[in-house]
């Protein structure tokens, strides 16, 4: 419980600093539902429903850009996970370069992480985002996690986004080593003259003896601009859970 309260308090404190900065903000709040299907070699299949409330906000921090992502994720037959990731970056050319730090925590498992990230516009309608980081979890046998992840986003219009992602995680712990691959696709559409958008996505992960699929849908309320303006500002930088997992996976 203390870990959960700490993560929630950290998210609230960071969001409060955005208001205190007295600068124009942009971001979103949303809710997601996912259906997970996991296949464990020799043990069979397992399915679960996942519910999530999440949001992100970008604001100015002096001469730097700052952002915070927060999420509360409830797993059927499992834990409720609290997550928060903070970002600081600077504008370089037509993109952003910076760093991040965050935590995902529940009653049974806490993962800390930090790293570097950046995004650039390949064309006026296409953006490439990349992230690399290190994580640690005492609850997984003092595990060290190293991960890289990339997203390619294409904006059909300012309010229609198509996205593909791929990631790799290597885990080294007293319980053993593992390599995990994940990939996913997502589409988001914001209704005309409305801040509300809907999204749908699919993610797959593959580890040693375990693979899984996540099908998800969601709704978002974007404030401060269009989908493209939100993403370009730095309000859609990757979270710790996405870097070390896949979609709503854990």
LINKABEL-V237854 format. One record per pair of residues at least 6 apart in sequence whose C-alpha atoms are under 7 Angstrom apart, sorted by the first residue. I is the first residue (numbers start at 1). J is the second residue. D is the distance in whole Angstrom. If there is no record, write none. Layout:
I & J & D
I & J & D
This chain:
1 & 107 & 6
3 & 105 & 6
3 & 106 & 7
3 & 107 & 7
4 & 82 & 6
4 & 105 & 6
4 & 106 & 6
7 & 82 & 6
7 & 83 & 6
7 & 84 & 7
7 & 105 & 7
8 & 82 & 7
11 & 70 & 6
11 & 84 & 6
14 & 68 & 7
15 & 68 & 7
18 & 59 & 6
21 & 61 & 7
23 & 59 & 6
23 & 60 & 6
24 & 59 & 6
25 & 57 & 7
25 & 58 & 6
25 & 59 & 5
25 & 224 & 6
26 & 57 & 6
26 & 58 & 5
26 & 59 & 7
26 & 223 & 6
26 & 224 & 4
26 & 225 & 7
26 & 230 & 6
26 & 235 & 7
27 & 56 & 5
27 & 57 & 4
27 & 58 & 6
27 & 222 & 6
27 & 223 & 6
27 & 224 & 7
27 & 230 & 6
27 & 235 & 6
28 & 55 & 5
28 & 56 & 5
28 & 57 & 7
28 & 220 & 6
28 & 221 & 5
28 & 222 & 4
28 & 223 & 6
29 & 54 & 6
29 & 55 & 4
29 & 56 & 7
29 & 220 & 6
29 & 221 & 5
29 & 222 & 7
30 & 53 & 6
30 & 54 & 5
30 & 55 & 6
30 & 219 & 6
30 & 220 & 4
30 & 221 & 6
31 & 52 & 6
31 & 53 & 5
31 & 54 & 6
31 & 218 & 6
31 & 219 & 6
31 & 220 & 7
32 & 51 & 6
32 & 52 & 5
32 & 53 & 6
32 & 216 & 7
32 & 217 & 6
32 & 218 & 4
32 & 219 & 7
33 & 50 & 6
33 & 51 & 5
33 & 52 & 6
33 & 216 & 6
33 & 217 & 6
33 & 218 & 6
34 & 49 & 6
34 & 50 & 5
34 & 51 & 7
34 & 214 & 6
34 & 215 & 5
34 & 216 & 4
34 & 217 & 6
35 & 48 & 6
35 & 49 & 5
35 & 50 & 6
35 & 214 & 6
35 & 215 & 5
35 & 216 & 6
36 & 47 & 5
36 & 48 & 5
36 & 49 & 6
36 & 213 & 6
36 & 214 & 4
36 & 215 & 7
37 & 46 & 6
37 & 47 & 5
37 & 48 & 7
37 & 212 & 5
37 & 213 & 5
37 & 214 & 6
38 & 45 & 6
38 & 46 & 5
38 & 47 & 6
38 & 211 & 6
38 & 212 & 4
38 & 213 & 6
39 & 45 & 4
39 & 46 & 7
39 & 210 & 6
39 & 211 & 5
39 & 212 & 6
40 & 209 & 6
40 & 210 & 5
40 & 211 & 7
41 & 209 & 5
41 & 210 & 6
48 & 76 & 6
49 & 75 & 6
49 & 76 & 5
50 & 74 & 6
50 & 75 & 5
50 & 76 & 6
51 & 73 & 6
51 & 74 & 5
51 & 75 & 7
52 & 71 & 7
52 & 72 & 6
52 & 73 & 4
52 & 74 & 6
53 & 71 & 6
53 & 72 & 5
53 & 73 & 7
54 & 70 & 6
54 & 71 & 4
54 & 72 & 6
55 & 69 & 6
55 & 70 & 6
55 & 71 & 7
56 & 68 & 6
56 & 69 & 4
56 & 70 & 6
56 & 235 & 6
57 & 67 & 6
57 & 68 & 6
57 & 69 & 7
57 & 235 & 6
58 & 66 & 6
58 & 67 & 4
58 & 68 & 7
58 & 234 & 6
58 & 235 & 5
59 & 65 & 6
59 & 66 & 5
59 & 67 & 6
60 & 66 & 6
64 & 88 & 7
64 & 89 & 6
64 & 90 & 5
65 & 88 & 6
65 & 89 & 5
65 & 90 & 6
66 & 87 & 5
66 & 88 & 5
66 & 89 & 6
67 & 86 & 6
67 & 87 & 5
67 & 88 & 7
67 & 234 & 7
67 & 235 & 6
68 & 85 & 6
68 & 86 & 5
68 & 87 & 6
69 & 84 & 6
69 & 85 & 5
69 & 86 & 7
69 & 239 & 7
70 & 83 & 6
70 & 84 & 4
70 & 85 & 7
71 & 82 & 6
71 & 83 & 5
71 & 84 & 7
72 & 80 & 7
72 & 81 & 6
72 & 82 & 5
72 & 83 & 6
73 & 80 & 6
73 & 81 & 5
73 & 82 & 7
74 & 80 & 4
74 & 81 & 6
79 & 106 & 6
80 & 106 & 6
81 & 104 & 7
81 & 105 & 6
81 & 106 & 5
82 & 104 & 6
82 & 105 & 5
82 & 106 & 6
83 & 103 & 6
83 & 104 & 4
83 & 105 & 6
84 & 102 & 6
84 & 103 & 6
84 & 104 & 7
85 & 100 & 7
85 & 101 & 6
85 & 102 & 4
85 & 103 & 7
85 & 239 & 6
85 & 240 & 6
86 & 100 & 6
86 & 101 & 6
86 & 102 & 6
87 & 99 & 6
87 & 100 & 4
87 & 101 & 7
88 & 98 & 6
88 & 99 & 6
88 & 100 & 6
89 & 96 & 6
89 & 97 & 5
89 & 98 & 4
89 & 99 & 6
90 & 96 & 6
90 & 97 & 6
90 & 98 & 6
91 & 97 & 7
94 & 120 & 6
94 & 121 & 6
95 & 119 & 5
95 & 120 & 4
95 & 121 & 6
96 & 118 & 5
96 & 119 & 5
96 & 120 & 7
97 & 117 & 6
97 & 118 & 4
97 & 119 & 7
98 & 116 & 6
98 & 117 & 6
98 & 118 & 6
99 & 115 & 6
99 & 116 & 4
99 & 117 & 6
100 & 114 & 5
100 & 115 & 6
100 & 116 & 6
101 & 113 & 6
101 & 114 & 4
101 & 115 & 7
102 & 112 & 6
102 & 113 & 5
102 & 114 & 6
102 & 240 & 6
103 & 111 & 6
103 & 112 & 5
103 & 113 & 6
103 & 240 & 7
104 & 110 & 6
104 & 111 & 5
104 & 112 & 7
104 & 241 & 7
105 & 111 & 6
109 & 139 & 6
110 & 137 & 6
110 & 139 & 7
111 & 135 & 7
111 & 136 & 6
111 & 137 & 5
112 & 135 & 5
112 & 136 & 5
112 & 137 & 7
113 & 133 & 7
113 & 134 & 5
113 & 135 & 4
113 & 136 & 6
113 & 240 & 7
114 & 133 & 5
114 & 134 & 6
114 & 135 & 7
115 & 132 & 6
115 & 133 & 4
115 & 134 & 6
116 & 131 & 6
116 & 132 & 6
116 & 133 & 6
117 & 130 & 6
117 & 131 & 4
117 & 132 & 6
118 & 129 & 6
118 & 130 & 6
118 & 131 & 7
119 & 127 & 7
119 & 128 & 5
119 & 129 & 4
119 & 130 & 6
120 & 127 & 6
120 & 128 & 5
120 & 129 & 7
121 & 127 & 4
121 & 128 & 6
122 & 128 & 7
125 & 154 & 6
125 & 155 & 5
126 & 153 & 6
126 & 154 & 4
126 & 155 & 6
127 & 152 & 6
127 & 153 & 5
127 & 154 & 6
128 & 151 & 6
128 & 152 & 5
128 & 153 & 6
129 & 150 & 6
129 & 151 & 5
129 & 152 & 6
130 & 149 & 6
130 & 150 & 4
130 & 151 & 6
131 & 148 & 6
131 & 149 & 5
131 & 150 & 6
132 & 147 & 6
132 & 148 & 4
132 & 149 & 6
133 & 146 & 6
133 & 147 & 5
133 & 148 & 7
134 & 145 & 6
134 & 146 & 5
134 & 147 & 7
135 & 144 & 6
135 & 145 & 5
135 & 146 & 6
136 & 142 & 7
136 & 143 & 6
136 & 144 & 5
136 & 145 & 6
137 & 143 & 5
137 & 144 & 7
141 & 173 & 5
141 & 174 & 5
141 & 175 & 6
142 & 173 & 6
142 & 174 & 7
143 & 171 & 6
143 & 172 & 5
143 & 173 & 4
144 & 171 & 6
144 & 172 & 5
144 & 173 & 6
145 & 169 & 7
145 & 170 & 6
145 & 171 & 5
145 & 172 & 7
146 & 169 & 6
146 & 170 & 5
146 & 171 & 7
147 & 168 & 6
147 & 169 & 4
147 & 170 & 6
147 & 243 & 7
147 & 244 & 6
148 & 167 & 6
148 & 168 & 6
148 & 169 & 7
148 & 243 & 7
149 & 166 & 6
149 & 167 & 4
149 & 168 & 6
149 & 243 & 6
150 & 165 & 6
150 & 166 & 6
150 & 167 & 6
151 & 163 & 7
151 & 164 & 6
151 & 165 & 4
151 & 166 & 7
152 & 163 & 6
152 & 164 & 5
152 & 165 & 6
153 & 161 & 7
153 & 162 & 6
153 & 163 & 4
153 & 164 & 7
154 & 161 & 6
154 & 162 & 5
154 & 163 & 6
155 & 161 & 5
155 & 162 & 6
155 & 228 & 7
158 & 226 & 6
158 & 227 & 6
158 & 228 & 5
159 & 189 & 6
159 & 190 & 5
159 & 226 & 6
159 & 227 & 5
159 & 228 & 7
160 & 188 & 6
160 & 189 & 5
160 & 190 & 7
161 & 187 & 6
161 & 188 & 5
161 & 189 & 7
162 & 186 & 6
162 & 187 & 5
162 & 188 & 7
163 & 185 & 6
163 & 186 & 5
163 & 187 & 6
164 & 184 & 6
164 & 185 & 4
164 & 186 & 6
165 & 183 & 5
165 & 184 & 5
165 & 185 & 6
166 & 182 & 6
166 & 183 & 4
166 & 184 & 6
167 & 181 & 6
167 & 182 & 5
167 & 183 & 6
168 & 180 & 6
168 & 181 & 5
168 & 182 & 6
169 & 179 & 6
169 & 180 & 5
169 & 181 & 7
169 & 244 & 6
170 & 178 & 6
170 & 179 & 4
170 & 180 & 6
171 & 177 & 5
171 & 178 & 5
171 & 179 & 6
172 & 178 & 7
178 & 207 & 7
178 & 208 & 7
179 & 207 & 6
179 & 208 & 7
180 & 205 & 7
180 & 206 & 6
180 & 207 & 5
181 & 205 & 6
181 & 206 & 5
181 & 207 & 7
182 & 204 & 5
182 & 205 & 4
182 & 206 & 6
182 & 246 & 6
183 & 203 & 6
183 & 204 & 5
183 & 205 & 7
184 & 202 & 5
184 & 203 & 4
184 & 204 & 6
185 & 201 & 6
185 & 202 & 6
185 & 203 & 7
186 & 200 & 6
186 & 201 & 4
186 & 202 & 7
187 & 199 & 6
187 & 200 & 6
187 & 201 & 6
188 & 197 & 7
188 & 198 & 6
188 & 199 & 4
188 & 200 & 7
189 & 197 & 5
189 & 198 & 6
189 & 199 & 6
190 & 196 & 6
190 & 197 & 4
190 & 198 & 6
191 & 197 & 6
195 & 221 & 5
195 & 222 & 5
195 & 223 & 7
196 & 220 & 6
196 & 221 & 5
196 & 222 & 6
197 & 219 & 6
197 & 220 & 5
197 & 221 & 6
198 & 218 & 6
198 & 219 & 4
198 & 220 & 6
199 & 217 & 6
199 & 218 & 5
199 & 219 & 6
200 & 216 & 6
200 & 217 & 4
200 & 218 & 6
201 & 215 & 6
201 & 216 & 5
201 & 217 & 6
202 & 214 & 6
202 & 215 & 5
202 & 216 & 6
203 & 213 & 6
203 & 214 & 5
203 & 215 & 7
203 & 246 & 6
203 & 247 & 6
204 & 212 & 6
204 & 213 & 5
204 & 214 & 6
204 & 246 & 7
205 & 211 & 6
205 & 212 & 5
205 & 213 & 7
205 & 246 & 7
206 & 212 & 7
230 & 236 & 7
